[in-house]
Amino acid sequence: MGAEFVQLSLTPLLIGVLAAIACALPGNFLILRRQALVGDAISHVVLPGIIIAFLVTGSLETWPMLLGAAGAALVSVVLIELIRRLGRIEPGAAMGVVFTGLFAAGVLLLEQSNTSRVHLDVEHALYGNLESLIWLSAESWNSLLDPVALADLPPELTRMAIVAGLIVLLTVIFWRPLKLSTFDEGYAAAIGLPVGLIGLGLVMAAALAAVAAFDAVGSIIVIAMFICPPAAARLMTDRLSLQIGWSVAFASLSAVAGYVLAGYGPILLGFDNAVSAAGMIATVSGAVLFLACLFGPRRGRVGMSKAIGS
């Protein structure tokens, strides 16, 4: 049983947890800055950029994908401004049109391009391929100490671990500037902090997490993890450090419980087939947020004041 778990479930679980944490960390600051939809926007905008980057380079490595996502983000900003000015409509409406349009364009590109050979199609873009990221070379827990077996780990695990570690490190290093610019932008600017660059860096960190997670878990989990764990954590405490801790716990719980329920939930209910792990993880994260809305200590008060940094 242990050997089967290590071979079939350990790496997908780790990738799911790392992706959830990598998205949830910047999501906390986006929530507090009232920019929660930025995470949703990123997950929509990166799709055509990633596809075009692959068609140009033929590679699914992180850096080409990140450059493609950055290019798509730049195009989206230009389009939003053009639509807002020419159509004289509010920014929110312009954003909705552009993000939806770019995501639809990405789906059309997937359908019309020959990307299925690298498992890049519409279903992959939405749900990822988490269930297939197994570790065939593993024979038992001892394989964790076997260099030959470790060399055969899914590359998505290494990439996601590096990105998650980088985002954790950046959060620690820039904790004070992030906290000050989030809670009092005017004071942060007055003491000389580059609030514009800090905000841009936060969005770039969110984009990096989205691109790294995209290949393994798809856009569904990315959208859910940017919003649901941080929003649920926001309902649990008014201290930033505790909120970060709650969000990481909720993200990890959603990834583990969602993956397990995707495989065994339908069987327990009498169905023959498992369901999408990404879809179930997103569903569990939504359920966690719903429970926090019902029972969170700060429910009903989050709109009255921001969390106190610590």
C-alpha positions as CSV (number, residue, x, y, z in Angstrom):
1,M,0.0,0.0,0.0
2,G,2.8,2.4,0.8
3,A,4.6,1.7,-2.4
4,E,1.4,2.3,-4.4
5,F,0.8,5.6,-2.7
6,V,4.4,6.8,-3.3
7,Q,4.2,5.8,-6.9
8,L,0.7,7.0,-7.8
9,S,-0.4,9.7,-5.3
10,L,2.6,11.3,-3.6
11,T,3.8,13.5,-6.4
12,P,0.3,14.7,-7.5
13,L,-0.5,15.6,-3.9
14,L,2.8,17.5,-3.5
15,I,2.3,19.4,-6.8
16,G,-1.3,20.3,-5.8
17,V,-0.2,21.5,-2.4
18,L,2.7,23.5,-3.7
19,A,0.6,25.1,-6.5
20,A,-2.2,26.0,-4.0
21,I,0.3,27.6,-1.6
22,A,2.1,29.5,-4.4
23,C,-1.1,31.0,-5.5
24,A,-2.6,31.7,-2.0
25,L,0.4,33.7,-0.7
26,P,0.1,36.6,-3.2
27,G,-3.6,36.1,-3.1
28,N,-3.7,37.4,0.5
29,F,-2.3,40.8,-0.5
30,L,-4.5,41.0,-3.6
31,I,-7.5,40.4,-1.4
32,L,-6.4,43.1,1.1
33,R,-5.7,45.5,-1.7
34,R,-9.2,44.8,-3.1
35,Q,-7.6,43.4,-6.2
36,A,-8.9,39.9,-5.9
37,L,-10.0,39.7,-9.5
38,V,-6.4,40.4,-10.6
39,G,-5.7,36.7,-9.8
40,D,-8.8,35.7,-11.9
41,A,-7.7,38.0,-14.7
42,I,-4.2,36.6,-14.7
43,S,-5.4,33.0,-15.1
44,H,-7.5,34.1,-18.1
45,V,-4.9,36.4,-19.7
46,V,-2.0,33.9,-19.5
47,L,-3.7,31.2,-21.6
48,P,-3.3,32.8,-25.1
49,G,0.2,34.0,-24.1
50,I,1.3,30.5,-23.1
51,I,-0.1,29.0,-26.3
52,I,1.6,31.5,-28.5
53,A,4.9,31.1,-26.6
54,F,4.7,27.3,-27.1
55,L,3.9,27.7,-30.8
56,V,6.9,30.0,-31.3
57,T,9.4,28.1,-29.1
58,G,8.1,24.6,-29.1
59,S,8.8,24.5,-25.4
60,L,6.7,24.2,-22.3
61,E,9.6,25.4,-20.0
62,T,8.7,28.1,-17.4
63,W,10.6,31.0,-18.9
64,P,9.1,30.9,-22.4
65,M,5.7,30.5,-20.8
66,L,6.3,33.4,-18.5
67,L,7.4,35.7,-21.3
68,G,4.3,34.7,-23.3
69,A,2.1,35.4,-20.2
70,A,3.8,38.8,-19.7
71,G,3.3,39.7,-23.4
72,A,-0.4,38.7,-23.1
73,A,-0.7,40.8,-19.9
74,L,0.8,43.8,-21.7
75,V,-1.7,43.4,-24.6
76,S,-4.6,43.2,-22.2
77,V,-3.6,46.4,-20.5
78,V,-3.5,48.2,-23.9
79,L,-6.8,46.7,-25.0
80,I,-8.5,47.7,-21.7
81,E,-7.3,51.3,-22.1
82,L,-8.4,51.5,-25.7
83,I,-11.9,50.1,-25.0
84,R,-12.3,52.3,-22.0
85,R,-11.3,55.4,-24.0
86,L,-13.0,54.6,-27.3
87,G,-16.2,53.2,-25.8
88,R,-16.2,55.5,-22.8
89,I,-17.2,52.7,-20.5
90,E,-16.1,52.0,-16.9
91,P,-12.8,50.2,-16.4
92,G,-14.5,47.1,-14.8
93,A,-16.6,46.6,-18.0
94,A,-13.6,47.0,-20.2
95,M,-11.6,44.5,-18.1
96,G,-14.5,42.0,-18.3
97,V,-14.6,42.2,-22.1
98,V,-10.8,41.9,-22.5
99,F,-10.3,39.1,-20.1
100,T,-13.2,37.0,-21.5
101,G,-12.1,37.8,-25.0
102,L,-8.5,36.8,-24.5
103,F,-9.5,33.6,-22.7
104,A,-11.9,32.7,-25.6
105,A,-9.1,33.5,-28.0
106,G,-6.8,31.1,-26.1
107,V,-9.4,28.3,-26.3
108,L,-9.8,28.9,-30.1
109,L,-6.0,28.7,-30.5
110,L,-5.9,25.5,-28.6
111,E,-8.6,24.0,-30.8
112,Q,-7.0,25.1,-34.0
113,S,-3.3,24.4,-33.3
114,N,-1.5,21.1,-33.1
115,T,-0.7,21.1,-29.4
116,S,-2.3,17.8,-28.3
117,R,1.0,16.0,-28.8
118,V,2.3,17.7,-25.7
119,H,-1.0,17.4,-23.7
120,L,-1.9,21.0,-24.3
121,D,-5.6,21.2,-25.2
122,V,-8.8,22.8,-23.9
123,E,-9.3,20.2,-21.2
124,H,-5.7,20.4,-20.1
125,A,-5.9,24.2,-20.0
126,L,-8.9,24.1,-17.7
127,Y,-8.1,21.0,-15.5
128,G,-4.4,20.4,-15.9
129,N,-3.1,16.8,-15.8
130,L,-2.5,16.4,-12.1
131,E,-3.6,12.7,-12.0
132,S,-1.0,11.7,-14.6
133,L,2.0,13.2,-12.8
134,I,2.9,9.9,-11.2
135,W,6.3,8.7,-10.1
136,L,6.7,5.4,-12.0
137,S,10.3,4.7,-10.8
138,A,9.3,4.8,-7.1
139,E,9.2,1.4,-5.5
140,S,8.7,2.4,-1.8
141,W,9.4,5.3,0.6
142,N,13.1,4.4,0.2
143,S,13.0,5.8,-3.3
144,L,13.1,9.2,-1.7
145,L,16.7,8.5,-1.0
146,D,17.5,6.8,-4.3
147,P,19.2,9.3,-6.8
148,V,18.2,7.2,-9.8
149,A,14.5,7.2,-8.8
150,L,14.6,10.9,-7.9
151,A,16.0,11.7,-11.3
152,D,12.7,10.4,-12.7
153,L,10.4,12.6,-10.7
154,P,7.9,14.6,-12.8
155,P,9.5,17.9,-13.8
156,E,6.4,19.7,-12.8
157,L,7.2,18.9,-9.1
158,T,10.6,20.4,-9.4
159,R,9.3,23.5,-11.1
160,M,6.5,24.0,-8.7
161,A,8.7,23.5,-5.7
162,I,11.2,26.1,-7.0
163,V,8.4,28.7,-7.7
164,A,6.7,28.1,-4.4
165,G,9.9,28.4,-2.5
166,L,10.8,31.6,-4.4
167,I,7.4,33.1,-3.6
168,V,7.8,32.2,0.1
169,L,11.3,33.7,0.1
170,L,10.0,36.9,-1.6
171,T,7.2,37.2,0.9
172,V,9.6,37.0,3.8
173,I,12.1,39.4,2.3
174,F,9.6,42.0,1.3
175,W,7.2,41.5,4.2
176,R,7.5,45.0,5.7
177,P,7.2,46.9,2.3
178,L,4.3,44.7,1.3
179,K,2.5,45.2,4.6
180,L,3.0,48.9,4.7
181,S,2.0,49.5,1.1
182,T,-1.0,47.3,1.5
183,F,-2.5,48.9,4.6
184,D,-1.4,52.5,4.2
185,E,-0.2,53.3,0.7
186,G,0.1,57.0,1.4
187,Y,2.3,56.5,4.5
188,A,4.5,54.0,2.5
189,A,5.0,56.5,-0.3
190,A,5.8,59.2,2.3
191,I,8.6,57.2,3.8
192,G,10.1,56.5,0.4
193,L,8.8,53.1,-0.5
194,P,8.2,52.6,-4.3
195,V,4.6,51.6,-3.9
196,G,4.1,51.4,-7.7
197,L,7.0,48.9,-8.1
198,I,5.8,46.9,-5.0
199,G,2.3,46.6,-6.6
200,L,3.9,45.5,-9.9
201,G,6.1,43.0,-8.2
202,L,3.1,41.5,-6.4
203,V,1.3,41.1,-9.7
204,M,4.4,39.6,-11.3
205,A,4.7,37.1,-8.4
206,A,1.0,36.1,-8.9
207,A,1.7,35.7,-12.7
208,L,4.7,33.5,-12.0
209,A,2.7,31.3,-9.7
210,A,-0.1,31.1,-12.3
211,V,2.3,30.1,-15.1
212,A,4.1,27.5,-13.1
213,A,0.9,26.0,-11.9
214,F,-0.9,26.1,-15.3
215,D,0.7,23.1,-16.9
216,A,0.1,20.8,-13.9
217,V,-3.2,21.9,-12.4
218,G,-4.9,24.1,-15.1
219,S,-6.6,27.4,-14.7
220,I,-9.5,26.2,-12.5
221,I,-7.3,25.6,-9.5
222,V,-5.3,28.8,-10.2
223,I,-8.5,30.9,-10.1
224,A,-9.8,29.2,-6.9
225,M,-6.5,29.3,-5.0
226,F,-5.9,33.0,-5.6
227,I,-9.2,33.8,-4.0
228,C,-10.8,31.1,-1.8
229,P,-8.1,30.3,0.8
230,P,-7.1,34.0,1.3
231,A,-10.7,35.1,1.5
232,A,-11.5,32.3,4.0
233,A,-8.4,33.2,6.0
234,R,-9.6,36.9,6.0
235,L,-12.7,35.7,7.8
236,M,-10.7,34.0,10.5
237,T,-8.4,36.7,11.9
238,D,-7.6,40.4,11.8
239,R,-3.8,39.9,12.0
240,L,-1.9,39.6,8.7
241,S,0.6,37.0,9.9
242,L,-2.2,34.7,11.2
243,Q,-4.1,35.3,8.0
244,I,-1.1,34.1,5.9
245,G,-0.9,31.0,8.1
246,W,-4.7,30.3,7.8
247,S,-4.5,30.7,4.0
248,V,-1.6,28.2,3.7
249,A,-3.5,25.8,5.9
250,F,-6.7,26.2,3.9
251,A,-4.9,25.9,0.6
252,S,-3.1,22.7,1.7
253,L,-6.3,21.2,3.1
254,S,-8.2,21.9,-0.2
255,A,-5.4,20.3,-2.3
256,V,-5.2,17.2,-0.2
257,A,-8.9,16.7,0.5
258,G,-9.8,17.5,-3.1
259,Y,-7.4,15.1,-4.5
260,V,-8.5,12.3,-2.2
261,L,-12.2,13.0,-2.8
262,A,-11.7,13.1,-6.5
263,G,-10.4,9.5,-6.5
264,Y,-12.4,7.9,-3.7
265,G,-15.5,10.1,-3.3
266,P,-17.4,8.8,-6.4
267,I,-16.5,5.2,-5.5
268,L,-17.9,5.6,-2.0
269,L,-21.1,7.0,-3.6
270,G,-21.4,4.0,-5.8
271,F,-20.0,5.4,-9.1
272,D,-17.4,3.7,-11.1
273,N,-15.2,6.5,-12.3
274,A,-13.2,9.2,-10.5
275,V,-13.7,12.9,-11.2
276,S,-11.3,15.6,-12.1
277,A,-8.8,16.3,-9.2
278,A,-8.5,20.0,-10.2
279,G,-12.3,20.4,-10.3
280,M,-12.7,18.7,-6.9
281,I,-9.8,20.7,-5.3
282,A,-11.5,24.0,-6.5
283,T,-14.8,22.7,-5.2
284,V,-13.3,22.0,-1.7
285,S,-11.7,25.4,-1.6
286,G,-15.1,26.9,-2.4
287,A,-16.6,24.8,0.4
288,V,-14.0,26.0,2.8
289,L,-14.8,29.6,2.0
290,F,-18.5,28.9,2.4
291,L,-17.9,27.5,5.9
292,A,-15.7,30.4,6.8
293,C,-18.5,32.7,5.7
294,L,-20.9,30.9,8.0
295,F,-18.6,30.3,11.1
296,G,-15.6,32.6,10.7
297,P,-15.0,34.8,13.7
298,R,-14.7,37.9,11.6
299,R,-17.7,37.3,9.3
300,G,-19.7,40.4,8.8
301,R,-16.8,42.7,9.9
302,V,-14.2,42.3,7.0
303,G,-15.6,45.2,5.1
304,M,-15.3,47.6,8.0
305,S,-11.5,47.6,8.5
306,K,-8.4,46.1,7.1
307,A,-6.4,43.4,8.9
308,I,-3.8,44.6,11.4
309,G,-0.3,43.8,10.3
310,S,2.0,41.9,12.5
